[in-house]
Amino acid sequence: MRLFAAVLPPEDVARSLADEVERLRALPGADALRWTGRPGWHVTLAFYGEVDDDLVPALDTRLGRAAARTGPFELALHGGGRFGRGRALWAGVDGDLPALRLLAERSSAAARKAGVAMDDHRPYRPHLTLARSRTDHDVRPQLDALDGYRSRGWTVTELVLVRSSLPTSGVPGEQPRYEAVARHALRAAG
C-alpha cells in the first residue's frame, strides 16, 4: 500500500484555507492547475511510497514510538511557494519548525528501522500542496495572493499514517483518496 506520515490541519484551519483557495482559483491561470482536494490537505513528514503489507505493523509500531518521544507543538499555515517553475503550488508552514523537522526525521528513521526502503534523502521543506501542473506554469498571481495568508495557529497533537490511493479511472479531475491508517498521539513533555 502507498503510505506517508503526516500532520493534518484541524477542520477550522482547513475551512480557512478552503476560503483562500477559492480566491486563488479565481486568479488568472488557475484553470490550468490541478487543485488538490480538501481531503488531501496535509503536511507530509515522510513519504514511504509502496510499502509491503508485511512491513506495515512494524512501521506503525515505530511511528507510535516516534510520536511518544515527541511533545505537542504549534504550527500555522503562512504564505506560499512553488516547486520547480510552477509545477507545484503550496501553502507554507510556520511555527515550531524545529519540532516539526524532528518529527519528520523520526518518521523517516522509523521507516528505515522497519525495513521500508526510503528514497534519496532531500532536505525537508514543510508545506501543504494546493495545486500541481504537468508543465511549467506561471503561478505568480497565486503566490502574490498567498503572501498575506496566515491561518490561526494550532497545536499539533498527533502523527497520522496515511494511505493514498491514486486515481485509476482516467476521469479528468479525479482526486486521489486518502485514508488514515493509524493515529499516534504526541506525548513527550518536551
Secondary structure as UniProt FT lines:
FT   STRAND          2..7
FT   HELIX           11..25
FT   TURN            28..29
FT   HELIX           30..32
FT   STRAND          34..35
FT   HELIX           38..40
FT   STRAND          43..50
FT   HELIX           53..55
FT   HELIX           56..68
FT   STRAND          73..83
FT   TURN            84..87
FT   STRAND          88..95
FT   HELIX           97..114
FT   STRAND          127..132
FT   HELIX           140..146
FT   TURN            147..148
FT   STRAND          154..156
FT   STRAND          158..165
FT   TURN            172..173
FT   STRAND          177..185
//
